[in-house]
Amino acid sequence: MPAERHTLYDWFAASAATHADRTALELGDTELTYAELAGLADALAAHLLLRLDGTRPGRVGLLAGRTVLAYAGYLAVQRLGAAVVPLGPGFPAGRNAGIVRAARLDAVLADGTADHSGWPDVPTLALTDPELFRLATTTPPTRRTARPEDLAYILFTSGSTGVPKGVPIQHRNVCGYLAHAVPRGAAGPGDRVSGTFDLTFDPSVHDMFTAWGSGATLVAATRDELLAPVRFVNRRALTHWNSVPSVISLAHRFRALRPGSMPTLRSSMFCGEPLTLQQAEAWHRAAPQSTVENAYGPTELTVTCTAYRLPGGRAAWPAPANGTVPIGTLHPGLQLRLYQGELCVRGAQRFPGYLDPANNAGRFLAPDGAPYDPATALTDAHWYRTGDRVTTLPGAPGPAADTVPPLVHLGRGDQQVQVHGYRVELGEVEAALRALTGVLDAAVVPLTNPGGVELGAAYTGTATDGDDVRAALRNRLPAYMVPATLTRLDALPLNHNGKVDRTALTALLGADGRS
């Protein structure tokens, strides 16, 4: 890694200095060069400081959708040496307000696309894109250089107790990731990188900074473009793609993945949920000039921690028994340990521990592999427990004699699932259901369909109108966490131990669970 790239902003600044006239961001009809985007970030940073009476913030919320302010705001916060805390424009207002409190934000930047009245004590600077472009030219504030151990961003993931968990990522974590991801992506000036992820989802960090760290163009998808991925690729002449695998199923369902239909793609990466061999084959046929790569990693290990690039010839592809593409080998600077089949990882990309230390319990192993004692200090030598079960690919040698062969993902060892790439704790959805008036008990299970995974829920109690229950849930949970099916039962099925029989419930809801 170049010596000057110790912080997230350094990756953008280096390209802005070298490729000032190249296009950095394309969003709809708007194109911004590196110099123009840097200028907007400078102006926004200056106005945020004015809003705070000159006080440098430590943590800034970013409540923005697919707007220029979202990307300029991300850079402005980094330029000030502060940590970005993305908020979801589509999240219920109460959930965003809870994140504002939990993250102890000093300020919020908003683009006006969502309610930002839920935190009256936190200064908020709200600007539309036209207002951003009209900001008066001011002397940009002196750049504050963050230290490698300072926080770059904080993301909130689903929590099993019903409360989202804050995952802080340090600059050393994300720079360790980018030092590997940027050269592996092999993008550069003139290349065009997809931006399909919301800022609340950490693959967005990959998209932004593998593009901006290499002088390429980030092409942020509009909402309409997300619904037609093949058309998006071709209209925007994309060279690099990154999305959840369910996008392949969406395109296939609309019969858009014709052979050779995406000739401009050279690199395709999928992450966030298992990539099946059938999905990979369909994409490979449609983009024959592109590599196809499956990447894996929880937010706690900074975007992705493993990757597997399929061989160019279909005949050389592996064939794991579960029909998924292997998740591959660990990125440089990471180490693995298997704990009763569970993947545990430590190294440069491992986060320093949850924002609320109480969440660390049960999520780490001691350096010697023993269970972690939460009463002791968490160090870099501790292993993060991913909760994912893995095995090695049979008959596959590792890249070197002393390394582990490619890994195959076997599923979760807990109640966590991936829904369209988002990590969801079933317990959080169940807790939200039980909190509703008229609901006595509830259970949620994942249901697999051709488009991916969706949630099915059953509940007991006096609430009889599924539409009312769904509407109440939408006031508590993001849309991706609201079950697709809601079924009222007189009683939940139980096994011989008196616990909810999730196998029986899955069969029941899969058969006729729609309400």
C-alpha positions in Angstrom: 0.0 0.0 0.0 1.4 3.5 -0.9 2.7 5.2 2.2 0.3 8.1 1.9 -2.8 6.0 1.9 -3.4 5.5 5.6 -7.0 6.7 5.7 -10.1 6.2 3.6 -10.0 9.7 2.2 -6.4 9.2 1.1 -7.5 6.8 -1.6 -9.8 9.4 -3.1 -7.3 12.3 -2.6 -4.5 10.5 -4.5 -6.7 10.0 -7.5 -8.1 13.5 -7.4 -4.5 14.8 -7.5 -3.5 12.6 -10.4 -6.8 12.4 -12.4 -8.4 15.7 -11.7 -10.2 16.0 -15.1 -11.3 12.4 -15.2 -15.0 11.6 -14.3 -15.3 10.4 -10.7 -19.0 10.1 -10.4 -21.9 9.5 -12.8 -25.5 9.6 -11.4 -28.3 9.9 -13.8 -27.6 12.8 -16.1 -25.0 14.2 -13.7 -21.3 13.8 -14.3 -18.6 15.1 -12.0 -14.8 15.1 -12.4 -12.5 14.3 -9.6 -11.8 18.0 -9.2 -15.5 18.9 -9.2 -16.4 16.2 -6.6 -13.5 17.2 -4.4 -14.7 20.8 -4.6 -18.2 19.8 -3.6 -16.8 17.8 -0.7 -14.7 20.8 0.4 -17.6 23.2 0.3 -19.9 20.8 2.2 -17.2 20.2 4.8 -16.9 24.0 5.3 -20.7 24.5 5.6 -20.9 21.7 8.1 -18.3 23.3 10.2 -20.2 26.6 10.0 -23.3 24.7 11.2 -21.2 23.4 14.2 -19.7 26.9 15.0 -16.3 25.7 14.0 -16.2 22.6 16.1 -14.8 19.5 14.4 -17.2 16.6 14.6 -16.2 13.1 15.6 -19.2 11.2 14.1 -21.5 12.4 11.4 -24.7 10.7 10.3 -25.5 10.6 6.6 -29.2 10.4 5.7 -29.1 10.3 2.0 -30.4 8.2 -0.9 -29.0 8.0 -4.4 -28.1 11.7 -4.7 -24.9 13.6 -5.3 -25.0 14.8 -1.7 -24.7 11.2 -0.5 -21.3 10.8 -2.2 -20.0 14.3 -1.7 -21.2 14.1 1.9 -19.3 10.8 2.5 -16.1 12.4 1.3 -16.8 15.6 3.2 -17.0 13.7 6.5 -13.9 11.8 5.7 -12.1 15.1 4.8 -12.9 16.4 8.3 -11.4 13.3 9.9 -14.7 12.2 11.2 -16.5 8.8 11.0 -19.5 8.4 8.7 -22.6 6.7 10.1 -25.0 6.0 7.2 -28.7 6.2 8.0 -31.4 4.6 5.9 -33.8 7.0 4.0 -36.1 4.0 3.7 -35.8 3.1 7.4 -38.6 3.9 9.9 -37.9 7.2 11.5 -37.7 5.6 14.9 -34.9 3.2 13.8 -32.8 6.1 12.4 -33.4 8.1 15.6 -32.2 5.1 17.7 -29.0 4.8 15.6 -28.4 8.6 16.0 -28.6 8.1 19.8 -26.6 4.8 19.9 -23.8 6.3 17.7 -23.7 9.5 19.8 -23.6 11.6 16.6 -22.3 15.2 16.6 -24.2 16.1 13.4 -26.2 14.8 10.5 -26.0 15.5 6.8 -29.3 15.0 5.0 -30.4 15.3 1.4 -34.1 16.0 2.2 -35.4 12.6 0.9 -36.4 11.4 4.3 -37.7 12.6 7.7 -34.9 14.1 9.7 -36.9 15.6 12.6 -36.4 12.7 15.1 -33.2 14.1 16.7 -33.8 17.7 17.6 -30.7 17.9 19.8 -28.3 16.9 17.0 -27.4 19.6 14.5 -28.6 18.7 11.0 -27.5 20.2 7.7 -30.1 19.4 5.0 -29.4 20.2 1.4 -30.9 19.1 -1.9 -28.6 18.5 -4.8 -29.4 21.8 -6.5 -28.7 23.6 -3.2 -25.4 21.7 -2.9 -24.3 22.9 -6.3 -25.2 26.5 -5.3 -23.2 26.5 -2.2 -21.1 29.7 -2.0 -17.4 29.2 -2.6 -15.6 29.3 0.6 -12.1 28.5 1.8 -12.0 24.8 2.4 -11.3 23.9 6.0 -7.9 22.6 6.8 -7.9 18.9 6.3 -7.7 16.9 9.5 -5.8 13.7 8.9 -7.2 10.8 10.9 -5.0 8.2 12.4 -5.1 4.6 11.3 -6.8 3.6 14.5 -9.5 6.2 14.2 -12.9 5.2 13.0 -13.7 5.5 9.3 -17.4 4.5 9.5 -19.9 2.8 11.7 -22.6 0.5 10.3 -25.5 -0.9 12.2 -26.5 -4.5 11.6 -29.4 -6.5 12.7 -29.3 -7.6 16.4 -30.7 -10.8 17.9 -32.1 -8.9 20.9 -34.2 -6.6 18.8 -31.7 -3.7 18.9 -29.3 -3.0 15.9 -25.6 -3.5 16.7 -23.1 -0.8 15.9 -20.0 -2.1 14.0 -17.2 0.4 14.0 -14.5 0.1 11.3 -11.1 1.8 11.7 -9.1 3.3 8.9 -6.5 0.6 9.3 -9.2 -2.0 8.7 -10.6 -0.5 5.5 -7.2 0.5 4.2 -6.0 -3.1 4.8 -9.0 -4.2 2.7 -8.4 -1.7 -0.1 -4.7 -2.5 -0.4 -5.9 -5.9 -1.6 -9.2 -5.1 -3.3 -8.0 -2.2 -5.5 -5.2 -4.1 -7.4 -7.4 -7.2 -7.5 -10.2 -5.3 -9.2 -7.7 -4.0 -11.8 -9.8 -0.9 -12.6 -8.2 2.3 -13.8 -8.9 5.6 -15.6 -11.6 5.1 -18.2 -13.1 2.1 -16.4 -16.7 2.3 -15.2 -17.6 0.7 -11.8 -21.2 -0.1 -10.8 -22.7 1.4 -7.7 -25.7 -0.8 -6.8 -25.5 -0.7 -3.0 -27.1 1.7 -0.5 -24.6 3.4 1.9 -26.1 1.4 4.8 -24.6 -1.8 3.2 -20.8 -2.0 3.3 -20.2 -3.3 -0.2 -20.9 0.4 -1.1 -17.5 1.1 0.4 -15.9 -1.4 -2.0 -17.6 0.3 -5.0 -16.8 3.8 -4.1 -13.2 3.4 -3.1 -12.1 0.7 -5.5 -13.3 3.2 -8.2 -11.9 6.3 -6.6 -8.8 4.5 -5.4 -7.9 3.7 -9.0 -9.0 6.8 -11.0 -12.1 5.0 -12.4 -15.6 6.3 -12.6 -18.3 5.3 -10.0 -21.6 4.9 -11.9 -24.3 5.0 -9.3 -27.5 3.2 -10.3 -30.7 5.0 -10.0 -33.7 3.1 -8.6 -35.1 2.4 -12.0 -31.7 1.1 -13.2 -31.5 -1.3 -10.3 -34.6 -3.1 -11.6 -33.0 -3.7 -15.0 -29.4 -4.7 -14.4 -28.6 -5.8 -17.9 -29.9 -2.6 -19.4 -28.0 -0.6 -16.8 -24.7 -2.4 -17.7 -25.2 -1.7 -21.4 -26.6 1.9 -21.3 -23.7 2.9 -19.0 -21.0 0.7 -20.7 -20.0 -0.7 -17.3 -16.7 -2.6 -17.1 -16.8 -3.6 -13.4 -19.9 -5.1 -11.7 -20.7 -5.8 -8.0 -24.1 -6.9 -6.6 -25.9 -9.5 -4.6 -26.5 -12.7 -6.5 -30.3 -12.3 -6.4 -29.8 -9.6 -9.1 -29.0 -12.5 -11.5 -32.2 -14.2 -10.6 -34.1 -11.0 -11.2 -32.5 -10.6 -14.7 -33.1 -14.2 -15.5 -36.7 -14.0 -14.6 -37.2 -11.2 -17.1 -35.3 -13.2 -19.7 -32.6 -10.5 -20.0 -29.5 -12.7 -19.6 -29.1 -13.6 -23.2 -25.7 -15.1 -24.3 -23.3 -12.3 -24.9 -25.7 -9.6 -23.8 -23.2 -7.7 -21.6 -20.1 -7.4 -23.8 -18.5 -4.5 -21.9 -18.0 -6.2 -18.6 -14.5 -7.4 -17.7 -15.0 -8.0 -14.0 -18.0 -9.2 -12.0 -18.2 -9.7 -8.2 -21.1 -11.1 -6.2 -21.4 -10.9 -2.4 -23.9 -10.6 0.4 -25.5 -14.0 0.0 -24.6 -17.5 -1.5 -23.9 -17.5 -5.2 -25.1 -20.7 -6.9 -23.4 -22.4 -9.7 -26.5 -21.9 -11.9 -26.5 -18.2 -11.2 -22.8 -17.9 -12.0 -23.2 -19.9 -15.2 -26.1 -17.6 -16.4 -24.1 -14.5 -15.8 -21.0 -16.0 -17.4 -22.9 -16.7 -20.6 -24.3 -13.2 -20.7 -20.9 -11.6 -19.9 -18.3 -13.9 -21.6 -15.5 -11.4 -21.4 -15.9 -11.0 -17.6 -14.3 -12.8 -14.7 -16.9 -14.1 -12.2 -15.9 -13.9 -8.5 -17.7 -14.9 -5.4 -16.8 -12.8 -2.3 -17.7 -13.4 1.3 -17.4 -11.5 4.5 -19.4 -10.1 7.4 -19.4 -6.3 8.2 -17.1 -7.0 11.2 -14.4 -8.2 8.8 -14.6 -5.1 6.6 -16.6 -5.7 3.4 -15.2 -9.1 2.4 -12.6 -11.4 3.8 -12.5 -14.2 1.2 -13.0 -14.5 -2.5 -13.0 -17.1 -5.2 -12.6 -16.3 -8.9 -14.0 -19.0 -11.2 -11.7 -20.4 -13.9 -12.4 -19.0 -17.3 -13.5 -22.4 -18.8 -16.8 -23.8 -17.5 -15.4 -27.3 -17.5 -12.8 -26.3 -14.9 -15.4 -25.0 -12.4 -15.6 -26.8 -9.0 -18.8 -28.6 -8.1 -19.4 -28.5 -4.3 -22.2 -30.8 -3.1 -24.4 -27.8 -2.1 -24.3 -26.3 -5.6 -22.7 -23.0 -4.5 -19.6 -21.3 -5.8 -16.8 -21.6 -3.1 -16.1 -18.5 -1.0 -12.4 -19.0 -1.6 -9.3 -18.2 0.4 -8.7 -15.4 2.9 -7.4 -12.0 1.8 -3.7 -11.2 2.7 -3.2 -10.2 6.3 -5.9 -12.4 7.6 -5.7 -15.7 9.5 -8.4 -18.3 10.0 -9.3 -20.8 12.7 -12.0 -23.4 12.6 -14.0 -23.8 15.8 -16.4 -26.8 15.7 -16.7 -26.1 11.9 -17.3 -22.3 12.4 -15.1 -19.9 10.6 -13.1 -17.6 12.9 -10.9 -14.8 11.6 -8.4 -12.3 12.9 -6.0 -9.9 11.2 -5.8 -6.5 9.6 -9.5 -6.2 8.6 -11.0 -7.4 11.9 -13.0 -4.6 13.6 -12.0 -3.6 17.1 -15.3 -4.8 18.8 -18.9 -3.7 18.9 -19.9 -0.1 19.7 -21.7 -1.6 22.7 -19.1 -3.9 24.4 -22.0 -6.0 25.7 -22.4 -7.3 22.2 -18.9 -8.8 22.2 -20.0 -11.7 24.5 -20.0 -14.9 22.5 -18.6 -13.3 19.3 -14.9 -13.9 19.9 -12.4 -16.6 20.8 -9.3 -16.0 23.0 -6.0 -16.1 21.1 -5.5 -19.7 22.1 -9.0 -20.7 20.8 -10.7 -20.8 24.1 -14.0 -19.0 24.6 -13.6 -15.3 25.1 -14.1 -13.9 28.6 -15.9 -10.5 28.1 -14.4 -9.3 31.4 -11.0 -9.2 29.7 -9.7 -6.7 27.2 -10.2 -7.4 23.5 -7.0 -7.5 21.6 -5.9 -7.9 17.9 -5.0 -11.5 18.7 -8.6 -12.5 19.5 -10.6 -14.4 16.8 -13.9 -13.1 15.5 -16.6 -15.8 15.3 -18.4 -15.3 12.0 -21.2 -17.7 12.8 -20.7 -19.3 9.4 -20.0 -23.0 8.9 -17.4 -23.8 6.3 -15.4 -26.7 4.9 -12.6 -27.0 2.4 -13.2 -27.7 -1.2 -12.6 -31.5 -1.7 -9.6 -32.3 -3.8 -8.6 -28.6 -4.3 -5.0 -27.7 -3.4 -4.4 -24.3 -1.7 -2.6 -21.6 -3.6 0.5 -22.6 -1.7 1.5 -25.7 0.2 1.1 -24.1 3.6 -2.3 -22.5 3.0 -5.9 -23.8 3.4 -7.6 -24.8 0.2 -10.6 -22.8 -1.0 -13.5 -22.7 1.5 -17.1 -23.7 0.8 -19.9 -22.0 2.8 -22.2 -24.5 4.5 -24.7 -22.1 6.1 -25.2 -20.4 9.4 -24.9 -21.9 12.9 -27.4 -19.4 14.4 -30.6 -17.6 13.5 -29.0 -15.2 11.1 -29.9 -15.1 7.4 -29.1 -13.0 4.3 -32.1 -11.3 2.7 -31.2 -9.6 -0.6 -27.7 -9.3 0.8 -28.7 -7.7 4.1 -27.9 -9.5 7.3 -31.0 -10.2 9.3 -31.3 -11.7 12.8 -34.6 -13.6 12.9 -34.7 -12.8 16.6 -34.9 -9.0 15.9 -37.9 -9.6 13.5 -39.6 -11.8 16.1 -39.0 -9.2 18.8 -40.6 -6.6 16.7 -43.6 -8.8 16.1 -44.1 -9.6 19.7 -44.0 -5.9 20.6 -47.2 -5.3 18.5 -50.6 -5.0 20.1 -52.5 -8.2 19.8 -49.5 -10.4 19.1 -48.7 -13.0 21.8 -45.9 -15.0 20.3 -44.1 -15.1 16.9 -41.5 -17.1 15.0 -39.8 -16.2 11.7 -38.1 -18.6 9.3 -36.3 -18.1 5.9 -38.1 -19.3 2.8 -36.2 -20.0 -0.4 -37.8 -19.2 -3.7 -36.4 -18.7 -7.2 -35.6 -15.1 -6.5 -33.6 -15.8 -3.3 -34.5 -15.8 0.3 -37.5 -14.1 1.9 -38.9 -14.2 5.4 -42.0 -16.0 6.5 -43.6 -15.3 9.9 -46.2 -16.9 12.0 -47.8 -15.3 15.1 -50.4 -16.1 17.7 -52.7 -13.7 19.6 -55.8 -11.6 18.9 -54.4 -9.7 15.9 -56.3 -11.1 13.0 -55.6 -8.7 10.1 -52.3 -9.5 8.5 -52.3 -6.2 6.6 -52.5 -4.3 9.9 -49.7 -6.3 11.4 -47.5 -5.7 8.3 -48.2 -2.0 8.4 -47.3 -1.9 12.1 -44.0 -3.7 11.3 -43.1 -1.2 8.6 -43.1 1.5 11.3 -40.5 -0.5 13.2 -38.3 -2.3 10.7 -36.6 -1.6 7.3 -38.5 -2.9 4.4 -36.0 -5.8 3.8 -36.8 -7.1 7.3 -40.6 -7.1 7.0 -41.7 -10.7 6.3 -43.1 -11.4 2.9 -45.7 -13.8 4.5 -47.6 -13.3 7.7 -49.7 -16.2 9.0 -51.8 -16.2 12.2 -51.9 -19.6 14.0 -53.7 -20.7 17.1 -50.4 -22.1 18.3 -46.9 -22.3 17.0 -45.7 -25.9 16.2 -43.4 -27.3 18.9 -40.9 -30.1 19.0 -40.5 -32.7 21.7 -38.4 -30.3 23.8 -41.2 -27.8 23.8 -39.3 -25.4 21.5 -40.7 -24.0 18.2 -40.4 -26.6 15.5 -38.8 -24.5 12.8 -38.7 -27.3 10.3 -42.4 -27.9 10.6 -43.1 -24.2 10.5 -41.0 -23.8 7.4 -42.9 -26.6 5.7 -46.2 -25.0 6.7 -45.4 -21.5 5.6 -43.7 -22.7 2.4 -46.9 -24.5 1.5 -49.6 -22.0 2.2 -48.2 -19.2 4.4 -49.2 -16.2 2.3 -51.8 -14.0 4.0 
